[in-house]
Amino acid sequence: MFKYKQHYNVVHMSGDALEDSDEFYTVEEVAKKLKISCQTVRTLIRDGDLLACRFSGNIVRIRKDDYEAYVNISRGATRGTVS
Protein backbone atom coordinates (compact mmCIF):
# COMPACT_ATOMS: atom_id res chain seq x y z
CA MET A 1 0.00 0.00 0.00
CA PHE A 2 2.33 2.76 1.22
CA LYS A 3 6.09 2.92 1.32
CA TYR A 4 6.82 5.07 4.32
CA LYS A 5 8.82 5.54 7.43
CA GLN A 6 7.26 6.89 10.59
CA HIS A 7 8.91 9.91 12.21
CA TYR A 8 7.19 12.12 14.74
CA ASN A 9 3.74 11.01 13.52
CA VAL A 10 4.45 12.19 9.99
CA VAL A 11 4.61 9.62 7.21
CA HIS A 12 7.35 10.38 4.68
CA MET A 13 5.95 9.64 1.25
CA SER A 14 7.57 9.08 -2.10
CA GLY A 15 5.79 9.64 -5.39
CA ASP A 16 5.46 5.95 -6.18
CA ALA A 17 3.66 5.34 -2.87
CA LEU A 18 0.67 7.45 -3.85
CA GLU A 19 -2.58 5.92 -4.96
CA ASP A 20 -4.88 7.59 -7.49
CA SER A 21 -7.70 7.63 -4.93
CA ASP A 22 -5.67 9.58 -2.33
CA GLU A 23 -6.95 13.07 -1.68
CA PHE A 24 -4.95 15.45 0.49
CA TYR A 25 -5.60 18.60 2.49
CA THR A 26 -3.05 21.22 3.44
CA VAL A 27 -2.50 22.21 7.08
CA GLU A 28 -4.30 25.45 6.28
CA GLU A 29 -7.33 23.66 4.80
CA VAL A 30 -7.65 21.40 7.84
CA ALA A 31 -7.32 24.39 10.17
CA LYS A 32 -10.11 26.18 8.31
CA LYS A 33 -12.36 23.09 8.33
CA LEU A 34 -11.84 22.54 12.07
CA LYS A 35 -11.94 26.27 12.86
CA ILE A 36 -8.61 26.13 14.65
CA SER A 37 -5.19 27.65 13.99
CA CYS A 38 -2.54 26.12 11.75
CA GLN A 39 -0.28 25.78 14.80
CA THR A 40 -2.96 23.71 16.55
CA VAL A 41 -3.13 21.41 13.51
CA ARG A 42 0.67 21.01 13.65
CA THR A 43 0.38 20.23 17.37
CA LEU A 44 -2.25 17.56 16.65
CA ILE A 45 0.14 16.04 14.11
CA ARG A 46 3.12 16.24 16.49
CA ASP A 47 1.13 14.64 19.33
CA GLY A 48 -0.06 11.80 17.11
CA ASP A 49 -3.73 12.75 17.14
CA LEU A 50 -3.77 13.49 13.40
CA LEU A 51 -1.69 11.54 10.90
CA ALA A 52 0.05 13.53 8.19
CA CYS A 53 2.26 12.83 5.18
CA ARG A 54 5.48 14.68 4.48
CA PHE A 55 6.59 14.99 0.91
CA SER A 56 9.89 16.50 -0.23
CA GLY A 57 11.10 19.33 1.98
CA ASN A 58 8.57 20.83 4.35
CA ILE A 59 5.47 19.92 2.35
CA VAL A 60 2.98 18.38 4.81
CA ARG A 61 -0.40 17.08 3.73
CA ILE A 62 -3.21 15.31 5.55
CA ARG A 63 -4.97 12.49 3.73
CA LYS A 64 -8.73 12.97 3.49
CA ASP A 65 -9.27 9.56 5.12
CA ASP A 66 -7.02 10.51 8.05
CA TYR A 67 -8.82 13.83 8.47
CA GLU A 68 -12.21 12.11 8.48
CA ALA A 69 -10.98 9.51 10.99
CA TYR A 70 -9.79 12.30 13.29
CA VAL A 71 -13.14 14.10 13.02
CA ASN A 72 -15.09 10.90 13.75
CA ILE A 73 -12.94 10.06 16.77
CA SER A 74 -13.10 13.58 18.18
CA ARG A 75 -16.90 13.70 17.70
CA GLY A 76 -17.22 10.40 19.54
CA ALA A 77 -15.06 11.71 22.38
CA THR A 78 -17.19 14.83 22.83
CA ARG A 79 -20.45 12.86 22.88
CA GLY A 80 -19.39 11.04 26.04
CA THR A 81 -18.53 14.18 28.01
CA VAL A 82 -20.85 15.65 30.59
CA SER A 83 -21.33 19.42 30.73
Summary of the structure (lengths in Angstrom):
residues: 83
radius of gyration: 13.4
end to end distance: 42.2
largest distance: 47.6
contacts: 191
relative contact order: 0.18
helix: 43%
strand: 18%
